[in-house]
Amino acid sequence: VHCGGTNGGHYYAFVRPGDAKNWLKFDDDKVSKASSHQATVENFGGKNKDKFWLTVHTIPCAYMLVYVQKSQWDKLVYPFQDKDVPQEL
């Protein structure tokens, strides 16, 4: 996830290892537990309501960049289908 603008910002990552139900947030040298909501909803930019129901603009933008060696492409990448997306997303 990138939090910031085009002139700078901060990167962190959410990971759910293997078949685990819990998410982890990797932020520099800190690793902490994260809720499913934090990992899948709160990291997108846009307009949200704060705890006082005021509209606030959020900046975080979730994305993922993965490098794959050409020799490993067929082993790791397969055609994407709608059924591959969990319903909670």
C-alpha positions, 0 to 999 in steps of 0.5 A, spaced: 500 500 500 502 507 498 500 512 503 501 519 500 502 523 493 506 523 487 511 527 491 512 522 496 509 517 501 510 511 505 509 504 503 507 498 507 504 491 506 498 486 508 499 479 508 495 473 510 500 467 510 498 461 507 491 458 510 491 463 516 485 467 517 489 473 520 492 478 517 499 481 518 501 489 517 508 489 515 510 497 516 518 498 516 521 494 522 514 493 525 509 487 524 502 487 527 496 484 527 490 487 522 483 486 521 480 483 515 477 490 514 483 494 515 487 489 510 481 489 504 477 496 505 481 501 509 487 502 505 483 504 499 483 512 497 476 516 497 471 519 501 470 516 508 466 518 514 470 519 521 468 517 528 464 523 528 461 522 521 464 527 518 467 526 511 474 526 510 478 524 504 483 518 505 489 518 501 492 510 501 492 507 495 492 499 495 496 495 489 501 490 488 507 489 484 510 482 483 516 480 479 516 473 476 522 470 472 519 468 465 522 461 466 517 461 472 511 464 468 507 458 466 508 455 473 505 461 477 500 465 473 494 462 470 487 465 467 483 469 472 476 468 473 470 471 477 470 465 482 477 466 484 475 472 487 473 471 495 466 474 496 468 479 501 472 483 496 
